[in-house]
Amino acid sequence: MSSIASQLKAIKSALGAAPEPARRPVTRPSVLFDAKEAADIDLRAILPIALSGLEHLTSVDERFAKYSNTLFRETSLEVNREQLTPKENDKLNKSISTYLRLLAGYLHLPSALKTLEYLIRRYLVHVYNSDELLLSALPYHDTHAFVRIVQLVNLGNSNWAFLGGVKSSGAPPPRSVLVQQCIRDKAVLETLCNYATPTKEFSHSKTVVCFCTAVIVECLGAVPKLDTDVVQRVLGFVFDSLNPAVTRDQEYKAGALMIVGVLGTRATLAPKLVQNLILFVARTAQHDAFESVDLPWLRVSVMALISLVQSQSVHVFPKKPLMVLKDIRDFSGILSVLSSEYNIEKFIRLYVESLIDYSIVDGTCHTHLIETIESLPMKNFIESVVCKILGNCIKVSRATGIPDINHTELWAKKIFKAIERKYPLELRDAIHKFLENSETNSPGGDSLAEVFGILFDENKNLPTEISDSNIWFSLDHPKATVRQSALSKVATSGIFNNRTLNPQKFINMQDAILRSLYDDDLSVVQAALSIEGLAAVANPDSLLKAYDCVLTKCIKIINKGGSKALKASDVAVSCLEKLVTEYQSHHMEHAKDIATLVFRLLIVHPKTLRVNIKALELAKKIRWEFYASSSLVYDGVDFDKMKNMSADSIASINMNNIKAFAETFLADPNKHVEWLANSGSGSRFSKTLFLLIVLQTLVSTEALDEQVNLCHACLPVLKDECHHIQPKDSDVGDEISITNLEMCSLELVKHFFNRDTEALNVRILVCIFWGIVRVQSSCIKQNPVVGSGGNTMLDDLFLFFLVSPAKNIFQKHLQYLVNCIGAPFQFISKYFLDEDLSERVQVESLLVFASICSKCASSDNNSLDESICVQLLLGFPSIILPLAHVNKDIRASAIKCIEGLSLVWQRLSTSVPRNGNNTKLPQCLSSPTFGSFLELLVNQKTMICSDAKFLPAYISSMLSPCKDILVPENLHERFDPHTKDTILTFILRSALRLPPYGKFMVLSVLKGVGSILFHAEDVKSLFFDLLDRRDQYQNRHNCKQILSTHEMHTLCLLLEVLFSTPDHVNIGFNMFEPLMKALKVDASSPGDSVVVMPCLTVLQNLQPGFFDNLKTDTKEKVVGRLISLVRTESFVVRNAARDALLRINVCIYTLFFN
């Protein structure tokens, strides 16, 4: 009865699916048809539809074929689930379940829905197999088919109740709804994981696996707290997906690795679980490695493993997965590539340290460890690796009681050798730190260094002094006494003089000894210096650098004083002897470097007296010409008397040696200056010696040709020295005079060790430049033309004084130099008239000119040089260039020059009448109006400085009838026409002697006076010359006469002034020929600016008034030329010609004629 009751209950719950035979249903459940339409379709009509769908599915996946004889056979039409026994129902449910799992991968196909339609009608799967049905449809949650399936199922209070909204609304749910339900109801997550988990018999399709993986990963990523409960629900899917014995589908592997990555980064997993995950991922990587086609998957698996290990607290890499990874071919190479792309240092460190532990008893691990060290970047954790290796060695030695000569030392030594090849410095530092931090001694009472020495010296045929243990554990020991003792043993053995041994074996030993030369303990350095034969095998550059460091360190200690000074002196002397005797004998090619290194010690200082005397003694043995040719003084100085040697005696030695060097230097300054300068850059004392040698050489000879030659050789170097000095006081060296340089040289040598070295060097430089100025003064006196130009050194010296960083200390030098020049304006003006020079040079040179003007204006009658004053006033037109410059600082400096010239004119105008020598002044300058002209410019200095456009307008208004809104009213009435012409003629005549840039700038300023410019014959000559040269260039008669850029601009400016004038009668020449020449554009030069720009200027400035005043035949020719230009290839010329034709008044007859 109970079985019948259960069947009746099932029938009652599915009234719509199993209607009473007495009454025809109104609707039927269906995924293919409308519910009412389905009610009219008989089950026998649906079976052929299902079979056709099954046939198509079988063509896609042959696993569907077997179901044609089970679920879809003809006899299934008679099957009634309500009448089946429980055993028969279980068998049917199993068949339906496997079919729905298989169908889940193809439910997007219409054929799949055809078969599902039959399952619903015949087997009521929406009632009895609702879970399997919904799970198979979930991957298609965003389709209408999924909604139809959900609407067929009675959700009730099951896990799928959250789909009730889909059932009522008919809207497909997004994946986020499923993810949120998994977060809220862990049972849904577990159901999904169990459904997707593969078995040996069945694996889901790619669609299902990808969907389930996406939901699981998003759920794990979004859940607020990833606890054990959540983790346990997904582990089955992960482990089975990573098990090659269960499935080898790549989709499962990818999904599981993604989940492992999320678990590793979001949850703190149990250590046992982490180990299992590491093992499963490692085996997956091993399987990928065996499959050559799966190399990209191998990379993915290894990256997942790295992410898991680096995100969890893994202190020891498990042995099983490590052994698995070890067997993967070129696993170290894979890690090496990944390390260059990602930060996997934590993984590599754990992997290597674990390999160290396992490799003690496993030879394959040891071999793999060596390969790993050679392949992977380990620089940042060499210290921990070394500590682990040495720690294991200590454990072995203590466990056995004695440090046995067994495989342990061989194991460690091979690892150290591999590390040393890639990270020698890091290995040394790591061993040093290990020994420094280890306070425990071995059981026998020996130090750890000795224990390691016995442990590592397995090769008794190799001398103990050059064994690896001696290098690793003694020469780099943290205790200085151990290092010193080890070096003393090496020195006593004389191993570097043993010719029978291969020098290649000493490479590590050499490096260790070279490091000892940099040791902070001088006893260690002294012991290293006592080793004979090192120069024969060591790298010469490295050894020389080490000797340099030793000497520098010792000199600092000696100068500082204290208990270490005597030891430092001994070490320095030993180092010098090694350098000059042993090192030089093996490396003659480094004689220059040896000489440079010793140079700084050749000036005697009271504190370093012993070292200096030894350096002077050895200098004669250096095979360097500068030392060999110098008669150095060092004999007769007893060591016992050195402590009481007076300052005068020391100064005498220094002076004699400086004179000896100066004599050698003077013989060929060009040969020695570069080496001397380089040697002088080594230290402050070497710089002092270099500068004193130059000074003494300069004052020791009276032959002018020798002095000039010396100045030429030294000036570039001395200028460079001045760029590095920063004098604290601007008045430094004020006490030095050009007349007592010889005495200054002696005094500077006497007191150099009692004064600040930097200040001393500045004073020496001041003296040297006084000497150079004195040489230049003598050259100018001997040949006055030298001061006017052509003296390169004079120009270099002037520019240096002008813009040097230390120019404040050279102000007197500059003034003296300028006073020596007979024509100061001619010399100075080139510096502010050259556009290529920097703005700073122009500003400073103008200020020098202004100071000369001020000096002349303030001089008394007896010292007034009227010729210089006249020369300065005649240079006024040149000042117009900087006065109109675009740079405000240059204009401000030029205004000071105008102020100075105004004062000079006032001073000269009062002096000349009294002296009765008025003929010296040109007529223009002698007129009071010129003084007024200068005064007017001075009065407007504020406006001139602030606005670059003001000066042209101001001068044009003063010198022409034109008015300008920028200048004061009635300014054009200040001077009568004759005065204007006189001033204008004076300016133009002087300006047109300037280079092309100067001409253009002055004419640009005077452009506003208009056609008056052409009243000056010089302007006319310039205009026709430029026009003819352009014409010749265009005709290719003289290609060398091409106009420069400034000349072309000047021609354009004059053309603009000429053709902007409405009345050409007062020009004074026929303008037709210039007009036609300017309008000529050769067809072969459409883009040549020299040809095009003058033509454009005329076209743009051709005025109707000018054209109207032309004769008829001339007009015809002009119009003809304009029409031809309209047809030219140049776009800009065509447009300008067209505009000109439209602007002028052209009669119809003229157009017809052309």
C-alpha positions, 0 to 999 in steps of 0.5 A: 500500500505504501508503494501505491500511496507514493505513486498516487502522491507523485501523480497528484503533484504533477497533475499538469504532466499526467492528466486524467485520461477522462479529461483533455489538458488545456496546456502541456509543459514544453520547451519547443512549443507554446503550452497551449500548442503543446497540448494539441501535439501527441507524444508519438509526434514528438518522438520523431522530432527527438530522434532527429535531434539525437541524430544531429547530436550523435554527429557532433558527439558519438557518446549520444548514440547509445541513448537511441536504444534506451531513452529514445527507443520506440518502446519508450512511448509506453513507459509510465514513470508512475507505474515503474518500480523503485528499482526501475525508476533508479535505473531510469534516473541514472540514465536520464542523469548521465544524458542531461550531464552530456546534454549540458554541453550542447544545450545551446543547439536546437537539436538538444532542445528537441531531445529535451522536449521528449524527456519532459513529455515522456519522463517528466524530467522537470518533475523527477529530475529537476536538479539535474535539469537546472544544473545542465541549463545553468551555463545558459542562464542568459538565454530564453531557453533557460527561462523556459526550463525554469518556468517548467520546474516547481522550485518550492523551497529547494536550493533553486528557490532564488530563481523564482524571480526568473520564473515570474518575470521571464527575464534571464538572470545575469551571472552575478545573481548566481554568484551572489546566491553561492555567497549567501547559500554555500549549499548552492556553491557545493552543488555546483562544485560537485556537479562540475567535478570530473570523474574517471567515467565522465568529464564535462564539456568546455562550456560547463567547466568554464561556466562553473569555474567562473562562478566559483572564482567570482564567488571566492573573490567576492565572499567577505571572509574565505573561511574553512567551510567555503574552502572545503566545499571547492577542494574536491573540484580542485584536487580531482581537476588536477589529478591526471588519473581522473581527467586530462582536460585542459579546461579542468586544469585551468579552472583548478589553477585559477581557484588555487590562485584565489585560495592562496591569495585570499585565505590562510590555508592549513599547512597540510592543505598547502602541502597537498596543493603544492604537490598536486600543482607540481605533479600537474607541471610535471605532466605538462613537461612530459607532454611537449605540446603542453609547454605553455601549460607548464609555464601556467602551472609553475606560475600558479605554484609560485603564487601559492607558495609566495602568498602562504606562510611556507617555511620549507618547501615539501620534499615530495613536490620538490623532487617532482619539480627537480625532475622537470627538464630545465626547470631552472631555466623556466624559473629564470625566464619568469624571474625576468618578468615577475617578482618571484624572489620569495619562491626562488629563495625558499626553493634554493634553501630547501634544496640545500637541506635535501641535497646533503643526502641526495646527490641529484638534489645537489646537482640540481642545486648547482644548476639552479645557482648558476641559472637563477638571480640570487644576489639579494639572498646570498647571505641567507643561503651561505648561512644555511650552508655553513650552519649545516656544516657546523651541525655535521662537524658537531654531530660527528665530533670532529670535522671529518673529511667526508662528502659534506665539505665537498658538498659545501665547497661545490656550492660555494664555487658555484656562488663565487662564479656569479656572486664573488662579492656577495659571497665574501660579505655573507661569510664575513657577516656569518663569522661576525655574528657567530660567537660560538666556537667549535668543541675543540676551542678553535675559532669557527674560521679554523674549523671551516679551514680544516673542513674545507681543505680536502686537497692537501697538495694545494698550499694552505695559503691559497686554499679556498678556505683561507680566502673565504674564512681567514682573509675576509675574517671580521677580526683584523688579527685573523686577517693579518695573520693569514696575510703574514702566512701568505707573505712568508710562503712566497707563493707568488714568486713560485714560477712552477705554479700556474698563476691562474690558480691565484685569481681568488687569492689576488682578489682577496689580497687586493681587498686587504689593501682597502682594509680599515686596519693599517696592520692588515694593509701593512701585511698585504704590502709585505707580500712579494710578487703580487704585481707580477700576477695581479691586475695592474689597474686594480693594483694601482687603484689599491695603492692610490687608496692606501696612500690617500688613506694614510695621508688623511690619517697623518694630517689628522694626527693621533696614535695611528699617524706613525703607523700610517707613515710606515704604511705610506712609505712601504706603499711608495716603495712597492709602487716604484720598485716592484710595480714599475718593474712589471708594468713599465707602461704605467710609468705615467700613472705612477708619476701622477700618483706620486705627484701630490706627495712631492710638495713637502708638508711638516706633517707628512715630511717623511712620506714627502722626502721618500716620494722625492727620493723615489721620483728620480727612479720613476721612468718619467721624463718630467721627473728625470729631467728635474734636479730634485732636492731630497738628500741630506735630510736625516730621519731623526732631524725631520721632527725638528725641521723649521718651516723655512727649511721646508719652504727652501726644499719646496722652493728648490724643487718647484724651481727645478720643475719650472725649469723642466716645464719651461723647456717644453710647456706644450709637452708637459702641461696636460699631464701636469694639469691631470696630476694637479687634479688629484688632491688639493696639495697636488693642485697647489704644486701644479699652480706653484710650478706654473707661477714659478715658470712664468716669473722665472723667465724674461724672454717674451717669446717663452712667456707667450708660449707658456701662456698659450699652453697654460691658459686653457687649463688655468681657465678650467681651474677657475671654473672649479674655485669658489672664493669665499671673499671677493677681495681675495688676492687684493694685496697682490700686485703685478709688480711684485710677482716674484716676491709673491711666489716665494711668500706663497711657498713659505706659508702654504702649509699654514693657510687654507689650501683653497684660499692659497690656490685662489691667491696663486691663480690671481698671481698667475693671471697677473703674470699673464696680463703682464705678458700681454701688456708687454706684447701690446707695448712691443706691437700696438697693433696686437691690441686692435685685433688678431690676438687670439689669446688677448680675446680669450683672456678678456672673455674669461675675465668677463664671464668667469665664475670667479670674475669678481677676483679678476676685476683689477686684471680686466681693468688693467688689460683694457687700459693696456689697449690703445683703441679700447672701443675697437677692441670691446665693441666686437663683443656686443656687435657679434650676434653669435656671442652669448647675451651675458658676454654682450651685457658684460662687455657693454658694462666694461665700455660704460666703465671706460666712459665713466673713467674718462669723464671723471679724469682731471685735465692732466690725465684726460686722453682726448683721443680716447674720448673722441674714439668713444664718442665716434662709437655711438652708432654702434651702441644703437644695436644693443640699445634696440636689442630684444633682451632687456638686460642688454638694453639696460647695459647699453643705456649705461653706455649712453649715459657714459657717452653723455658724460664724456661729451660734456667733459670733452666739450668743456675741455677742448675749448680751453685747450684750443684744439677744437679741430679734433672733434668732427662737426657733428660731435662738436655741436651742442645739439649732439649733446642734447641728442644724447641727453634726450636718450638718457632721459628716456632710459626707463622707456627704452629699457622696458619696451624694445619698440620705443627706441626706433619710434623715438629716434625716428621722431627726432630725426624726421618730420614723422610723428609717433604716438609712442613718443612725446608730442612735438619731439620732431620739432626739437632739432632743425632739419640741418641738425637732423641731417647731420646726426643722421648722416653721422649715424649712417656713415658709421653704421654702414661700416659695420658687419651685415648684422650691424647694418641691418639693426641700425637701419631697422632702428632708423626705418621710421625716417622713411625715404630720408634714408636714401639721401645718404649716398652710403645708403644708396650705394648699399641698396644698389650693391645688394640689388645687383648682387641678387640679380647676378645670383639670379642670373647665375653669373656669380653664385659666390655673391649670394646674399647672407640672411642679414643682407637679404633682410637689409635689402627687403627693408630698403625696398619696403622704405623705398616703395612705401613712399607715395612720391618718388620724385624726391628720391633722387634716382629713377626707381623703375630699374630697381622695381623691375629687378626686385620683381624679377623671379626666376622660374628655377628658384621658386623657393629661394628666399634670396630671390623670393623675399625681395619680390614679396616685399615690393609686392606687399608695399607697392602703393597706388600713389606710387603707381599713379606717378609712373609714366604710362609706358612704365606702368605697362611694363610693371603691370606686365611683370605683375601679370607674369608673377601671377602665373609663377609656381610660387604660391605666396608670390602668386597671391601677393602679385594678385593682391598688388594688381587689385590694389593699384589703379590699372586702366583697361587699356593697360590690361588689354595691351598686356 
